[in-house]
């Protein structure tokens, strides 16, 4: 089964990514809720890369590769855009978001709550986000 | 994402059909803004045909909550399937917004107010 996909940095490709993850995970006996959570986590990171790191520039590309490793699923999402600075990240205060009417800023919190481990690295100018999830 | 709005006496019901993500959340935002200007007493979201929601979709509703409160507009969700409801739960939104199982429950609770 093909385990990687490359798409241009356009928001319409988020569905392409979700469909790819869903198709890949169909080989495993996951509950509908766990499957949706994993798809959601990958979608959130992909949306951040497309919108924030690459400003929806369809001439730029991001890549997703999935593998089963040591009893875990590993999702590796990479691009050449502006890197995410984890040191600047603060967990959102949802009630404060509501008070000021803020629309965004909760995607990474969702990813952190779904995945077992979330890593952000830059290797030779390429930004890589690795998401680990134990489902077996 | 397909958006169908039905206006009744004091309740506007927005039925959302399909996948609500970063590519189309703005459409729901525009619909909520448009409806708010009509000052309904209640806005109910029929989520029975929502097959997917991301943080961008949730964020649209979060961003309107305070304004709805100031305008005395009650927001309610009904018909969410278990995986969509689970996404609300991940962020603790099920404690911050009113969610009922189905339209009948919404109507029943509304008639008791």
gemmi code that builds the backbone of each chain (N, CA, C; Angstrom):
import gemmi

chains = {
    "A": [
        ("UNK", (0.833, -1.197, 0.000), (0.000, 0.000, 0.000), (0.873, 1.254, 0.000)),
        ("UNK", (0.503, 2.208, -0.856), (1.253, 3.468, -0.922), (1.156, 4.177, 0.436)),
        ("UNK", (2.315, 4.578, 0.981), (2.250, 5.183, 2.315), (2.687, 6.640, 2.340)),
        ("UNK", (2.800, 7.279, 1.176), (3.135, 8.703, 1.210), (2.382, 9.459, 0.118)),
        ("UNK", (2.218, 10.747, 0.362), (1.490, 11.592, -0.593), (2.093, 12.987, -0.541)),
        ("UNK", (2.139, 13.635, -1.696), (2.606, 15.016, -1.752), (1.480, 15.859, -2.356)),
        ("UNK", (1.182, 16.981, -1.724), (0.135, 17.858, -2.257), (0.634, 19.297, -2.277)),
        ("UNK", (0.038, 20.115, -3.124), (0.378, 21.535, -3.132), (-0.310, 22.214, -1.946)),
        ("UNK", (0.231, 23.368, -1.573), (-0.252, 24.035, -0.354), (-1.506, 24.851, -0.625)),
        ("UNK", (-2.578, 24.131, -0.898), (-3.889, 24.730, -1.115), (-4.851, 24.070, -0.131)),
        ("UNK", (-5.747, 24.868, 0.460), (-6.665, 24.315, 1.475), (-7.573, 23.226, 0.908)),
        ("UNK", (-7.825, 23.280, -0.392), (-8.706, 22.249, -0.964), (-8.043, 20.870, -0.878)),
        ("UNK", (-6.722, 20.836, -0.700), (-6.037, 19.553, -0.594), (-6.139, 18.917, 0.794)),
        ("UNK", (-6.727, 19.626, 1.735), (-6.915, 19.024, 3.065), (-7.796, 17.781, 2.957)),
        ("UNK", (-8.796, 17.847, 2.118), (-9.653, 16.667, 1.948), (-8.864, 15.513, 1.314)),
        ("UNK", (-7.979, 15.846, 0.369), (-7.139, 14.815, -0.262), (-6.313, 14.107, 0.807)),
        ("UNK", (-5.761, 14.897, 1.736), (-4.942, 14.325, 2.810), (-5.801, 13.457, 3.735)),
        ("UNK", (-6.969, 13.962, 4.094), (-7.845, 13.180, 4.992), (-8.259, 11.862, 4.336)),
        ("UNK", (-8.578, 11.934, 3.062), (-8.980, 10.702, 2.363), (-7.816, 9.716, 2.289)),
        ("UNK", (-6.609, 10.242, 2.103), (-5.430, 9.374, 2.041), (-5.200, 8.672, 3.386)),
        ("UNK", (-5.295, 9.436, 4.475), (-5.088, 8.841, 5.816), (-6.178, 7.800, 6.093)),
        ("UNK", (-7.416, 8.142, 5.762), (-8.528, 7.214, 5.990), (-8.315, 5.916, 5.215)),
        ("UNK", (-7.899, 6.064, 3.962), (-7.657, 4.886, 3.116), (-6.522, 4.036, 3.694)),
        ("UNK", (-5.435, 4.693, 4.107), (-4.289, 3.955, 4.656), (-4.693, 3.197, 5.919)),
        ("UNK", (-5.465, 3.856, 6.774), (-5.818, 3.245, 8.063), (-6.909, 2.182, 7.933)),
        ("UNK", (-7.507, 2.086, 6.764), (-8.591, 1.109, 6.589), (-8.104, -0.329, 6.740)),
        ("UNK", (-6.777, -0.528, 6.632), (-6.221, -1.882, 6.790), (-6.214, -2.317, 8.258)),
        ("UNK", (-6.408, -1.374, 9.162), (-6.404, -1.694, 10.591), (-7.826, -1.611, 11.147)),
        ("UNK", (-8.045, -2.374, 12.190), (-9.386, -2.454, 12.766), (-9.543, -1.377, 13.837)),
        ("UNK", (-9.688, -0.128, 13.400), (-9.800, 0.982, 14.348), (-11.258, 1.374, 14.517)),
        ("UNK", (-11.607, 1.836, 15.699), (-12.978, 2.325, 15.893), (-13.154, 3.607, 15.092)),
        ("UNK", (-14.409, 3.932, 14.808), (-14.705, 5.134, 14.029), (-14.170, 6.385, 14.735)),
        ("UNK", (-14.253, 6.389, 16.068), (-13.812, 7.572, 16.821), (-12.292, 7.714, 16.774)),
        ("UNK", (-11.563, 6.616, 16.969), (-10.094, 6.682, 16.923), (-9.626, 7.052, 15.518)),
        ("UNK", (-10.238, 6.446, 14.516), (-9.887, 6.767, 13.126), (-10.092, 8.260, 12.867)),
        ("UNK", (-11.242, 8.791, 13.298), (-11.531, 10.210, 13.082), (-10.543, 11.103, 13.830)),
        ("UNK", (-10.167, 10.690, 15.034), (-9.204, 11.486, 15.813), (-7.856, 11.573, 15.095)),
        ("UNK", (-7.407, 10.450, 14.559), (-6.112, 10.447, 13.873), (-6.171, 11.309, 12.607)),
        ("UNK", (-7.243, 11.142, 11.840), (-7.425, 11.947, 10.629), (-7.436, 13.434, 11.005)),
        ("UNK", (-8.128, 13.758, 12.094), (-8.225, 15.145, 12.561), (-6.846, 15.706, 12.911)),
        ("UNK", (-6.050, 14.920, 13.639), (-4.722, 15.400, 14.053), (-3.849, 15.694, 12.832)),
        ("UNK", (-3.864, 14.805, 11.853), (-3.062, 15.018, 10.645), (-3.595, 16.227, 9.873)),
        ("UNK", (-4.906, 16.371, 9.829), (-5.545, 17.505, 9.147), (-5.144, 18.828, 9.800)),
        ("UNK", (-5.105, 18.849, 11.130), (-4.761, 20.088, 11.838), (-3.329, 20.531, 11.528)),
        ("UNK", (-2.395, 19.576, 11.571), (-1.000, 19.926, 11.253), (-0.898, 20.374, 9.795)),
        ("UNK", (-1.577, 19.652, 8.903), (-1.522, 19.978, 7.471), (-2.099, 21.368, 7.213)),
        ("UNK", (-3.207, 21.689, 7.884), (-3.818, 23.011, 7.710), (-2.853, 24.103, 8.170)),
        ("UNK", (-2.166, 23.861, 9.282), (-1.196, 24.854, 9.757), (-0.067, 25.055, 8.747)),
        ("UNK", (0.420, 23.945, 8.189), (1.509, 24.059, 7.207), (1.040, 24.820, 5.968)),
        ("UNK", (-0.138, 24.463, 5.489), (-0.648, 25.084, 4.259), (-0.928, 26.575, 4.474)),
        ("UNK", (-1.625, 26.885, 5.586), (-2.096, 28.269, 5.790), (-0.999, 29.166, 6.363)),
        ("UNK", (-0.361, 28.704, 7.433), (0.584, 29.582, 8.144), (2.018, 29.459, 7.626)),
        ("UNK", (2.482, 28.235, 7.417), (3.886, 28.063, 7.025), (4.109, 28.379, 5.549)),
        ("UNK", (3.069, 28.180, 4.724), (3.255, 28.374, 3.277), (2.258, 29.357, 2.656)),
        ("UNK", (1.513, 30.044, 3.478), (0.568, 31.098, 3.036), (-0.302, 30.669, 1.852)),
        ("UNK", (-0.702, 29.409, 1.859), (-1.590, 28.875, 0.799), (-1.014, 29.097, -0.596)),
        ("UNK", (0.297, 29.023, -0.703), (0.952, 29.172, -2.005), (0.942, 27.815, -2.713)),
        ("UNK", (0.105, 27.709, -3.736), (-0.065, 26.411, -4.415), (1.170, 25.996, -5.215)),
        ("UNK", (2.164, 26.876, -5.296), (3.426, 26.485, -5.938), (4.344, 25.752, -4.962)),
        ("UNK", (3.935, 25.747, -3.684), (4.728, 25.030, -2.675), (4.039, 23.708, -2.347)),
        ("UNK", (4.823, 22.793, -1.783), (4.289, 21.446, -1.542), (4.568, 20.990, -0.116)),
        ("UNK", (3.702, 20.121, 0.370), (3.942, 19.437, 1.647), (3.774, 17.941, 1.414)),
        ("UNK", (4.404, 17.167, 2.287), (4.379, 15.715, 2.114), (3.964, 15.034, 3.410)),
        ("UNK", (3.232, 13.957, 3.255), (2.836, 13.132, 4.403), (3.272, 11.703, 4.130)),
        ("UNK", (3.954, 11.099, 5.115), (4.311, 9.678, 5.016), (3.838, 8.986, 6.283)),
        ("UNK", (3.287, 7.803, 6.121), (2.771, 7.051, 7.275), (3.492, 5.713, 7.352)),
        ("UNK", (3.878, 5.319, 8.544), (4.415, 3.968, 8.701), (4.056, 3.400, 10.068)),
        ("UNK", (4.061, 2.088, 10.107), (3.853, 1.403, 11.378), (5.229, 1.057, 11.914)),
        ("UNK", (5.520, 1.542, 13.116), (6.874, 1.397, 13.640), (6.810, 1.027, 15.120)),
        ("UNK", (7.431, -0.069, 15.489), (7.485, -0.497, 16.896), (6.106, -0.469, 17.567)),
        ("UNK", (5.115, -0.979, 16.870), (3.779, -1.057, 17.451), (3.027, 0.253, 17.466)),
        ("UNK", (3.621, 1.266, 16.840), (2.951, 2.574, 16.782), (2.731, 2.965, 15.335)),
        ("UNK", (1.788, 3.885, 15.135), (1.673, 4.535, 13.837), (2.460, 5.829, 13.904)),
        ("UNK", (3.259, 6.071, 12.853), (4.041, 7.308, 12.778), (3.591, 8.079, 11.537)),
        ("UNK", (3.219, 9.326, 11.756), (2.824, 10.214, 10.663), (3.892, 11.300, 10.558)),
        ("UNK", (4.542, 11.355, 9.419), (5.606, 12.342, 9.233), (5.150, 13.352, 8.178)),
        ("UNK", (5.004, 14.598, 8.615), (4.458, 15.642, 7.750), (5.553, 16.693, 7.562)),
        ("UNK", (5.914, 16.973, 6.313), (7.072, 17.841, 6.095), (6.818, 18.890, 5.023)),
        ("UNK", (7.567, 19.992, 5.143), (7.443, 21.075, 4.165), (8.692, 21.942, 4.246)),
        ("UNK", (8.774, 22.920, 3.361), (9.921, 23.840, 3.362), (9.511, 25.253, 3.752)),
        ("UNK", (8.373, 25.392, 4.414), (7.875, 26.721, 4.765), (8.488, 27.264, 6.045)),
        ("UNK", (7.798, 28.224, 6.632), (8.260, 28.833, 7.883), (8.085, 27.810, 9.000)),
        ("UNK", (9.152, 27.577, 9.770), (9.065, 26.509, 10.773), (8.232, 26.927, 11.981)),
        ("UNK", (7.570, 25.927, 12.567), (6.767, 26.157, 13.771), (7.707, 26.267, 14.969)),
        ("UNK", (7.552, 27.332, 15.755), (8.416, 27.534, 16.919), (7.700, 27.040, 18.166)),
        ("UNK", (8.006, 25.822, 18.542), (7.288, 25.235, 19.668), (7.541, 26.016, 20.958)),
        ("UNK", (8.714, 26.628, 21.051), (9.033, 27.370, 22.286), (8.088, 28.562, 22.467)),
        ("UNK", (7.505, 29.034, 21.366), (6.568, 30.165, 21.458), (5.130, 29.722, 21.685)),
        ("UNK", (4.932, 28.391, 21.706), (3.561, 27.890, 21.783), (3.048, 27.879, 23.223)),
        ("UNK", (1.821, 28.350, 23.396), (1.158, 28.273, 24.697), (-0.170, 27.566, 24.516)),
        ("UNK", (-0.503, 26.669, 25.427), (-1.813, 26.008, 25.363), (-2.909, 27.074, 25.413)),
        ("UNK", (-3.901, 26.962, 24.548), (-4.935, 28.006, 24.530), (-5.847, 27.965, 25.748)),
        ("UNK", (-6.303, 29.135, 26.147), (-7.321, 29.260, 27.182), (-8.655, 29.419, 26.438)),
        ("UNK", (-9.429, 28.347, 26.369), (-10.630, 28.341, 25.534), (-11.607, 29.450, 25.955)),
        ("UNK", (-11.747, 29.629, 27.265), (-12.704, 30.645, 27.725), (-12.265, 32.049, 27.323)),
        ("UNK", (-10.939, 32.256, 27.273), (-10.423, 33.548, 26.809), (-10.677, 33.712, 25.304)),
        ("UNK", (-10.499, 32.603, 24.563), (-10.802, 32.641, 23.121), (-12.250, 33.063, 22.895)),
        ("UNK", (-13.144, 32.491, 23.686), (-14.565, 32.817, 23.555), (-14.791, 34.295, 23.877)),
        ("UNK", (-14.148, 34.754, 24.946), (-14.361, 36.143, 25.393), (-13.972, 37.148, 24.318)),
        ("UNK", (-12.846, 36.858, 23.627), (-12.382, 37.828, 22.614), (-12.847, 37.469, 21.204)),
        ("UNK", (-13.604, 36.363, 21.070), (-14.133, 35.991, 19.757), (-13.080, 35.489, 18.790)),
        ("UNK", (-12.053, 34.829, 19.319), (-10.962, 34.339, 18.468), (-11.381, 33.080, 17.724)),
        ("UNK", (-11.068, 33.032, 16.436), (-11.508, 31.886, 15.626), (-10.523, 30.720, 15.659)),
        ("UNK", (-9.235, 31.033, 15.628), (-8.247, 29.950, 15.475), (-7.452, 29.709, 16.737)),
        ("UNK", (-6.416, 28.899, 16.588), (-5.467, 28.733, 17.685), (-5.695, 27.545, 18.586)),
        ("UNK", (-6.605, 26.648, 18.197), (-6.835, 25.476, 19.057), (-6.419, 24.165, 18.379)),
        ("UNK", (-5.920, 24.258, 17.144), (-5.565, 23.047, 16.388), (-4.464, 22.227, 17.033)),
        ("UNK", (-3.384, 22.892, 17.449), (-2.261, 22.156, 18.054), (-2.696, 21.523, 19.387)),
        ("UNK", (-3.566, 22.217, 20.117), (-4.081, 21.651, 21.382), (-4.817, 20.343, 21.110)),
        ("UNK", (-5.594, 20.321, 20.037), (-6.308, 19.091, 19.670), (-5.311, 17.983, 19.349)),
        ("UNK", (-4.282, 18.328, 18.567), (-3.266, 17.329, 18.180), (-2.577, 16.774, 19.427)),
        ("UNK", (-2.202, 17.670, 20.344), (-1.525, 17.232, 21.572), (-2.393, 16.296, 22.402)),
        ("UNK", (-3.706, 16.525, 22.363), (-4.610, 15.697, 23.171), (-4.894, 14.352, 22.515)),
        ("UNK", (-4.741, 14.281, 21.200), (-5.038, 13.031, 20.491), (-3.811, 12.124, 20.415)),
        ("UNK", (-2.668, 12.715, 20.084), (-1.484, 11.905, 19.801), (-0.692, 11.583, 21.067)),
        ("UNK", (0.061, 10.489, 21.026), (0.888, 10.109, 22.177), (2.149, 10.963, 22.246)),
        ("UNK", (2.677, 11.311, 21.081), (3.888, 12.136, 21.049), (3.848, 13.015, 19.796)),
        ("UNK", (4.263, 14.272, 19.962), (4.276, 15.220, 18.838), (5.658, 15.872, 18.805)),
        ("UNK", (6.353, 15.743, 17.681), (7.697, 16.316, 17.566), (7.749, 17.289, 16.392)),
        ("UNK", (8.451, 18.396, 16.588), (8.707, 19.320, 15.481), (10.223, 19.460, 15.349)),
        ("UNK", (10.766, 19.188, 14.175), (12.200, 19.357, 13.964), (12.435, 20.042, 12.622)),
        ("UNK", (13.626, 20.592, 12.468), (14.053, 21.103, 11.167), (15.334, 20.380, 10.809)),
        ("UNK", (15.342, 19.766, 9.632), (16.516, 19.008, 9.196), (16.911, 19.465, 7.800)),
        ("UNK", (18.077, 20.092, 7.700), (18.594, 20.612, 6.425), (17.565, 21.509, 5.722)),
        ("UNK", (16.968, 22.399, 6.506), (16.031, 23.367, 5.942), (14.632, 22.833, 5.731)),
        ("UNK", (14.419, 21.555, 6.029), (13.079, 20.988, 5.863), (12.452, 20.814, 7.238)),
        ("UNK", (11.226, 21.289, 7.366), (10.515, 21.162, 8.645), (9.773, 19.829, 8.665)),
        ("UNK", (9.932, 19.113, 9.769), (9.276, 17.812, 9.883), (8.493, 17.756, 11.186)),
        ("UNK", (7.226, 17.403, 11.066), (6.402, 17.160, 12.256), (6.136, 15.669, 12.304)),
        ("UNK", (6.455, 15.045, 13.435), (6.196, 13.611, 13.589), (5.129, 13.401, 14.671)),
        ("UNK", (4.097, 12.677, 14.286), (3.004, 12.358, 15.201), (3.026, 10.859, 15.465)),
        ("UNK", (3.015, 10.478, 16.734), (3.048, 9.056, 17.100), (1.740, 8.695, 17.808)),
        ("UNK", (1.191, 7.555, 17.417), (-0.038, 7.103, 18.061), (0.003, 5.577, 18.214)),
        ("UNK", (-0.175, 5.112, 19.438), (-0.244, 3.679, 19.681), (-1.691, 3.240, 19.569)),
        ("UNK", (-1.942, 2.336, 18.641), (-3.317, 1.858, 18.473), (-3.384, 0.339, 18.475)),
        ("UNK", (-2.215, -0.337, 18.580), (-2.208, -1.800, 18.464), (-2.070, -2.459, 19.833)),
    ],
    "B": [
        ("UNK", (-19.323, 21.397, 1.650), (-20.208, 21.775, 2.752), (-21.430, 22.486, 2.187)),
        ("UNK", (-22.588, 21.955, 2.546), (-23.843, 22.546, 2.098), (-24.518, 23.161, 3.336)),
        ("UNK", (-25.044, 24.365, 3.205), (-25.661, 25.061, 4.334), (-27.109, 25.388, 3.984)),
        ("UNK", (-28.030, 24.883, 4.792), (-29.442, 25.189, 4.545), (-30.015, 25.813, 5.813)),
        ("UNK", (-30.575, 27.000, 5.683), (-31.130, 27.681, 6.855), (-32.640, 27.767, 6.759)),
        ("UNK", (-33.261, 27.443, 7.875), (-34.721, 27.462, 7.944), (-35.092, 28.413, 9.088)),
        ("UNK", (-35.876, 29.436, 8.773), (-36.251, 30.389, 9.816), (-37.682, 30.141, 10.268)),
        ("UNK", (-37.844, 29.930, 11.576), (-39.177, 29.792, 12.150), (-39.416, 30.993, 13.064)),
        ("UNK", (-40.503, 30.991, 13.789), (-40.877, 32.164, 14.587), (-39.694, 32.765, 15.363)),
        ("UNK", (-39.140, 31.986, 16.276), (-38.057, 32.527, 17.096), (-36.770, 31.736, 16.950)),
        ("UNK", (-36.837, 30.726, 16.101), (-35.688, 29.816, 15.972), (-35.220, 29.775, 14.523)),
        ("UNK", (-33.916, 29.944, 14.338), (-33.328, 29.704, 13.023), (-32.546, 28.406, 13.113)),
        ("UNK", (-32.815, 27.510, 12.191), (-32.107, 26.230, 12.196), (-31.180, 26.178, 10.980)),
        ("UNK", (-29.885, 26.002, 11.269), (-28.905, 25.878, 10.183), (-28.533, 24.407, 10.066)),
        ("UNK", (-28.808, 23.822, 8.928), (-28.401, 22.441, 8.705), (-27.101, 22.434, 7.909)),
        ("UNK", (-26.084, 21.805, 8.478), (-24.784, 21.732, 7.820), (-24.591, 20.315, 7.292)),
        ("UNK", (-24.265, 20.198, 6.034), (-24.109, 18.881, 5.425), (-22.703, 18.749, 4.843)),
        ("UNK", (-21.985, 17.709, 5.271), (-20.670, 17.444, 4.694), (-19.539, 17.667, 5.675)),
        ("UNK", (-18.374, 18.015, 5.144), (-17.159, 18.137, 5.945), (-16.860, 19.616, 6.202)),
        ("UNK", (-16.732, 19.962, 7.470), (-16.479, 21.345, 7.878), (-15.013, 21.477, 8.286)),
        ("UNK", (-14.229, 22.123, 7.427), (-12.785, 22.225, 7.698), (-12.287, 23.631, 7.395)),
        ("UNK", (-10.949, 23.780, 7.365), (-10.354, 25.112, 7.162), (-10.680, 25.689, 5.796)),
        ("UNK", (-11.065, 24.840, 4.857), (-11.332, 25.338, 3.499), (-12.723, 25.951, 3.362)),
        ("UNK", (-13.634, 25.624, 4.275), (-15.008, 26.131, 4.087), (-15.643, 26.703, 5.364)),
        ("UNK", (-14.889, 26.745, 6.467), (-15.450, 27.256, 7.724), (-15.948, 28.693, 7.567)),
        ("UNK", (-15.306, 29.437, 6.681), (-15.701, 30.832, 6.475), (-17.146, 30.945, 5.986)),
        ("UNK", (-17.630, 29.945, 5.272), (-19.012, 29.974, 4.784), (-20.000, 29.922, 5.954)),
        ("UNK", (-19.674, 29.085, 6.948), (-20.527, 28.980, 8.138), (-20.449, 30.284, 8.932)),
        ("UNK", (-19.252, 30.845, 8.989), (-19.067, 32.120, 9.689), (-19.966, 33.187, 9.061)),
        ("UNK", (-19.956, 33.269, 7.744), (-20.786, 34.277, 7.059), (-22.268, 34.056, 7.344)),
        ("UNK", (-22.674, 32.800, 7.387), (-24.086, 32.509, 7.640), (-24.474, 32.918, 9.065)),
        ("UNK", (-23.566, 32.666, 10.032), (-23.852, 33.057, 11.416), (-23.917, 34.583, 11.543)),
        ("UNK", (-23.033, 35.263, 10.844), (-23.056, 36.740, 10.868), (-24.372, 37.239, 10.278)),
        ("UNK", (-24.756, 36.663, 9.139), (-25.990, 37.079, 8.461), (-27.211, 36.865, 9.369)),
        ("UNK", (-27.248, 35.692, 10.004), (-28.386, 35.379, 10.874), (-28.423, 36.271, 12.105)),
        ("UNK", (-27.245, 36.538, 12.669), (-27.168, 37.368, 13.874), (-27.800, 38.730, 13.638)),
        ("UNK", (-27.610, 39.235, 12.426), (-28.163, 40.559, 12.099), (-29.694, 40.562, 12.099)),
        ("UNK", (-30.289, 39.365, 12.030), (-31.752, 39.268, 12.050), (-32.285, 39.114, 13.483)),
        ("UNK", (-31.361, 39.047, 14.446), (-31.695, 38.956, 15.871), (-32.678, 37.826, 16.223)),
        ("UNK", (-32.378, 36.607, 15.826), (-33.244, 35.503, 16.262), (-33.040, 35.270, 17.757)),
        ("UNK", (-34.048, 34.678, 18.413), (-33.848, 34.358, 19.832), (-32.996, 33.114, 19.984)),
        ("UNK", (-33.072, 32.241, 18.975), (-32.329, 30.990, 19.054), (-31.725, 30.651, 17.698)),
        ("UNK", (-30.517, 30.124, 17.742), (-29.912, 29.539, 16.541), (-29.595, 28.087, 16.878)),
        ("UNK", (-30.213, 27.192, 16.130), (-29.963, 25.764, 16.340), (-29.153, 25.239, 15.160)),
        ("UNK", (-28.133, 24.468, 15.475), (-27.317, 23.856, 14.430), (-27.724, 22.390, 14.299)),
        ("UNK", (-28.276, 22.054, 13.143), (-28.595, 20.661, 12.853), (-27.318, 20.005, 12.324)),
        ("UNK", (-26.680, 19.206, 13.194), (-25.407, 18.586, 12.826), (-25.549, 17.145, 12.367)),
        ("UNK", (-26.787, 16.741, 12.059), (-27.013, 15.326, 11.742), (-26.320, 14.889, 10.440)),
        ("UNK", (-25.983, 15.876, 9.586), (-25.320, 15.513, 8.326), (-23.866, 16.014, 8.284)),
        ("UNK", (-23.336, 16.426, 9.450), (-21.910, 16.803, 9.476), (-21.099, 15.515, 9.566)),
        ("UNK", (-20.248, 15.291, 8.579), (-19.463, 14.054, 8.576), (-18.055, 14.260, 9.118)),
        ("UNK", (-17.645, 15.539, 9.247), (-16.294, 15.816, 9.747), (-16.255, 17.254, 10.241)),
        ("UNK", (-15.510, 17.488, 11.325), (-15.293, 18.876, 11.773), (-13.868, 19.003, 12.297)),
        ("UNK", (-13.205, 20.086, 11.904), (-11.847, 20.348, 12.406), (-11.896, 21.564, 13.325)),
        ("UNK", (-10.723, 21.963, 13.823), (-10.685, 23.100, 14.746), (-11.182, 24.373, 14.068)),
        ("UNK", (-11.003, 24.456, 12.756), (-11.485, 25.649, 12.049), (-13.008, 25.742, 12.138)),
        ("UNK", (-13.660, 24.590, 12.054), (-15.119, 24.555, 12.190), (-15.553, 24.891, 13.598)),
        ("UNK", (-14.897, 24.282, 14.574), (-15.225, 24.578, 15.980), (-14.980, 26.053, 16.279)),
        ("UNK", (-13.868, 26.575, 15.721), (-13.475, 27.956, 15.986), (-14.526, 28.961, 15.548)),
        ("UNK", (-15.210, 28.665, 14.467), (-16.265, 29.561, 13.997), (-17.339, 29.722, 15.072)),
        ("UNK", (-17.767, 28.604, 15.628), (-18.815, 28.676, 16.661), (-18.287, 29.363, 17.933)),
        ("UNK", (-17.043, 29.011, 18.324), (-16.448, 29.641, 19.514), (-16.409, 31.154, 19.366)),
        ("UNK", (-16.055, 31.611, 18.170), (-15.860, 33.047, 17.964), (-17.173, 33.829, 18.071)),
        ("UNK", (-18.306, 33.137, 17.920), (-19.605, 33.821, 18.003), (-20.255, 33.707, 19.384)),
        ("UNK", (-19.741, 32.822, 20.230), (-20.428, 32.537, 21.499), (-20.644, 33.774, 22.355)),
        ("UNK", (-19.592, 34.586, 22.483), (-19.703, 35.751, 23.358), (-20.708, 36.758, 22.812)),
        ("UNK", (-20.665, 36.930, 21.489), (-21.610, 37.864, 20.857), (-23.054, 37.368, 21.019)),
        ("UNK", (-23.245, 36.066, 20.862), (-24.583, 35.503, 21.053), (-25.070, 35.757, 22.485)),
        ("UNK", (-24.143, 35.594, 23.414), (-24.500, 35.811, 24.819), (-24.925, 37.269, 25.043)),
        ("UNK", (-24.149, 38.184, 24.466), (-24.469, 39.618, 24.624), (-25.817, 39.962, 23.983)),
        ("UNK", (-26.152, 39.260, 22.899), (-27.394, 39.544, 22.168), (-28.560, 38.662, 22.615)),
        ("UNK", (-28.301, 37.856, 23.662), (-29.330, 36.926, 24.173), (-29.821, 35.943, 23.102)),
        ("UNK", (-28.886, 35.484, 22.296), (-29.220, 34.458, 21.296), (-28.744, 33.111, 21.858)),
        ("UNK", (-29.662, 32.175, 21.964), (-29.285, 30.852, 22.464), (-28.806, 29.981, 21.308)),
        ("UNK", (-27.609, 29.417, 21.472), (-27.061, 28.511, 20.456), (-27.209, 27.078, 20.951)),
        ("UNK", (-27.658, 26.218, 20.082), (-27.862, 24.818, 20.458), (-27.451, 23.932, 19.280)),
        ("UNK", (-26.851, 22.800, 19.582), (-26.507, 21.814, 18.558), (-27.363, 20.578, 18.764)),
        ("UNK", (-27.835, 20.002, 17.680), (-28.498, 18.704, 17.818), (-28.103, 17.788, 16.655)),
        ("UNK", (-28.242, 16.493, 16.901), (-28.017, 15.499, 15.846), (-26.569, 15.134, 15.580)),
        ("UNK", (-25.640, 15.590, 16.450), (-24.219, 15.292, 16.203), (-23.971, 13.792, 16.345)),
        ("UNK", (-23.255, 13.207, 15.392), (-22.914, 11.788, 15.560), (-21.776, 11.644, 16.569)),
        ("UNK", (-21.467, 10.420, 16.947), (-20.536, 10.203, 18.070), (-19.134, 10.719, 17.773)),
        ("UNK", (-18.678, 10.621, 16.535), (-17.303, 11.087, 16.271), (-17.222, 12.619, 16.261)),
        ("UNK", (-18.290, 13.287, 15.830), (-18.292, 14.762, 15.873), (-18.409, 15.228, 17.329)),
        ("UNK", (-19.255, 14.569, 18.065), (-19.420, 14.901, 19.491), (-18.086, 14.712, 20.226)),
        ("UNK", (-17.360, 13.669, 19.840), (-16.059, 13.406, 20.454), (-15.082, 14.566, 20.227)),
        ("UNK", (-15.138, 15.190, 19.049), (-14.239, 16.323, 18.770), (-14.580, 17.503, 19.692)),
        ("UNK", (-15.873, 17.729, 19.938), (-16.281, 18.761, 20.896), (-15.711, 18.432, 22.291)),
        ("UNK", (-15.755, 17.147, 22.627), (-15.312, 16.718, 23.961), (-13.810, 16.905, 24.138)),
        ("UNK", (-13.039, 16.657, 23.071), (-11.570, 16.768, 23.163), (-11.173, 18.143, 23.693)),
        ("UNK", (-11.897, 19.179, 23.256), (-11.564, 20.551, 23.689), (-12.397, 21.009, 24.883)),
        ("UNK", (-13.267, 20.135, 25.377), (-14.110, 20.516, 26.514), (-15.265, 21.417, 26.117)),
        ("UNK", (-15.576, 21.464, 24.830), (-16.643, 22.366, 24.377), (-18.030, 21.852, 24.733)),
        ("UNK", (-18.107, 20.562, 25.013), (-19.416, 20.005, 25.380), (-19.904, 20.591, 26.702)),
        ("UNK", (-18.971, 21.200, 27.483), (-19.385, 21.869, 28.721), (-19.731, 23.341, 28.474)),
        ("UNK", (-19.352, 23.843, 27.320), (-19.496, 25.285, 27.056), (-20.625, 25.607, 26.098)),
        ("UNK", (-21.062, 24.618, 25.331), (-22.196, 24.838, 24.422), (-23.275, 23.803, 24.716)),
        ("UNK", (-24.513, 24.146, 24.327), (-25.631, 23.245, 24.605), (-25.765, 22.246, 23.459)),
        ("UNK", (-25.704, 20.980, 23.802), (-25.810, 19.920, 22.801), (-26.910, 18.968, 23.245)),
        ("UNK", (-27.880, 18.713, 22.368), (-28.929, 17.736, 22.691), (-28.927, 16.672, 21.590)),
        ("UNK", (-29.474, 15.498, 21.894), (-29.355, 14.400, 20.931), (-30.041, 14.657, 19.587)),
        ("UNK", (-31.243, 15.219, 19.612), (-31.985, 15.321, 18.347), (-32.975, 16.500, 18.378)),
        ("UNK", (-33.628, 16.716, 17.262), (-34.558, 17.840, 17.133), (-35.721, 17.726, 18.123)),
        ("UNK", (-36.192, 16.516, 18.323), (-37.323, 16.314, 19.240), (-36.955, 16.812, 20.651)),
        ("UNK", (-35.775, 16.465, 21.083), (-35.329, 16.914, 22.414), (-35.227, 18.430, 22.462)),
        ("UNK", (-34.707, 19.011, 21.387), (-34.571, 20.469, 21.333), (-35.942, 21.132, 21.438)),
        ("UNK", (-36.897, 20.610, 20.677), (-38.253, 21.176, 20.691), (-38.898, 20.994, 22.058)),
        ("UNK", (-38.702, 19.817, 22.621), (-39.279, 19.497, 23.916), (-38.739, 20.431, 25.003)),
        ("UNK", (-37.400, 20.617, 25.006), (-36.784, 21.482, 26.020), (-37.204, 22.932, 25.809)),
        ("UNK", (-37.352, 23.313, 24.529), (-37.720, 24.685, 24.212), (-39.143, 25.006, 24.681)),
        ("UNK", (-40.013, 24.006, 24.580), (-41.410, 24.233, 24.970), (-41.553, 24.352, 26.482)),
        ("UNK", (-40.546, 23.852, 27.219), (-40.604, 23.899, 28.679), (-40.027, 25.190, 29.244)),
        ("UNK", (-39.355, 25.982, 28.365), (-38.726, 27.218, 28.847), (-39.786, 28.299, 29.065)),
    ],
}
model = gemmi.Model(1)
for chain_id, residues in chains.items():
    chain = gemmi.Chain(chain_id)
    for i, (resn, *xyz) in enumerate(residues, 1):
        res = gemmi.Residue()
        res.name, res.seqid = resn, gemmi.SeqId(i, " ")
        for name, pos in zip(("N", "CA", "C"), xyz):
            atom = gemmi.Atom()
            atom.name, atom.element = name, gemmi.Element(name[0])
            atom.pos, atom.b_iso = gemmi.Position(*pos), 0.0
            res.add_atom(atom)
        chain.add_residue(res)
    model.add_chain(chain)
structure = gemmi.Structure()
structure.add_model(model)
structure.setup_entities()
